[in-house]
Amino acid sequence: MLHKCPICKTPTDSTVHGDFPFCSERCRDLGNWATDKYVVSDPIFTEDDIAELESPRKTVILDLELDEPNDAGH
């Protein structure tokens, strides 16, 4: 697979470059993530997801009474 390095735009080949899609370990450096040179372009959560997470919790009450007692006395 042919591609251009996202950092320096050098042509790369997945069959030749072990750091594909980058051309070298230097361009692949994870330090770029720390300096926000690399970012996730799409948000993980939508605004609706965030609003739902921030909303008050809902309480569900379950009736667990048994019609007949079991043999264990529960």
C-alpha positions as CSV (number, residue, x, y, z in Angstrom):
1,M,0.0,0.0,0.0
2,L,1.4,3.4,-1.0
3,H,0.9,6.4,1.1
4,K,2.6,9.7,2.0
5,C,4.0,10.2,5.5
6,P,1.5,12.3,7.5
7,I,4.4,14.3,9.0
8,C,6.9,15.0,6.2
9,K,5.0,13.8,3.1
10,T,7.7,11.4,2.1
11,P,6.3,8.6,-0.1
12,T,6.0,5.4,2.0
13,D,5.2,1.8,1.2
14,S,3.6,-0.7,3.6
15,T,5.8,-3.5,2.3
16,V,9.0,-1.6,2.8
17,H,8.6,0.8,5.8
18,G,8.1,-0.9,9.2
19,D,6.8,2.4,10.6
20,F,4.0,2.7,7.9
21,P,2.1,5.0,7.4
22,F,5.1,7.0,8.7
23,C,8.4,7.0,6.9
24,S,10.5,6.6,10.0
25,E,10.5,6.2,13.8
26,R,11.2,9.9,14.1
27,C,8.0,10.8,12.3
28,R,6.1,8.1,14.2
29,D,7.2,9.6,17.6
30,L,4.4,9.5,20.1
31,G,5.6,12.8,21.4
32,N,3.6,14.3,18.6
33,W,0.5,13.1,20.4
34,A,1.5,14.9,23.5
35,T,2.0,18.2,21.7
36,D,-1.3,17.9,19.9
37,K,0.3,17.5,16.5
38,Y,-1.8,14.3,16.3
39,V,-5.4,14.5,17.2
40,V,-8.5,12.4,16.9
41,S,-10.5,14.2,14.3
42,D,-13.9,12.9,15.2
43,P,-15.4,13.2,18.7
44,I,-15.8,10.0,20.7
45,F,-19.1,11.2,22.2
46,T,-21.9,13.3,20.6
47,E,-23.5,16.2,22.5
48,D,-26.5,14.0,23.2
49,D,-24.3,11.3,24.7
50,I,-22.7,13.9,27.0
51,A,-26.0,15.4,28.0
52,E,-27.3,11.9,28.9
53,L,-24.2,11.1,31.0
54,E,-24.6,14.4,32.9
55,S,-28.4,14.0,33.5
56,P,-29.5,12.8,37.0
57,R,-29.5,9.1,37.5
58,K,-32.7,7.2,37.1
59,T,-33.9,4.8,39.8
60,V,-35.6,1.6,38.9
61,I,-37.4,-0.3,41.7
62,L,-37.8,-4.0,41.1
63,D,-40.3,-6.1,43.1
64,L,-38.3,-9.2,44.0
65,E,-40.9,-10.8,46.3
66,L,-41.5,-14.5,45.6
67,D,-45.0,-15.9,45.4
68,E,-43.9,-19.1,47.2
69,P,-40.9,-19.6,49.5
70,N,-38.2,-21.9,48.2
71,D,-36.7,-24.8,50.1
72,A,-33.7,-22.9,51.3
73,G,-35.9,-20.6,53.4
74,H,-35.2,-17.5,51.4
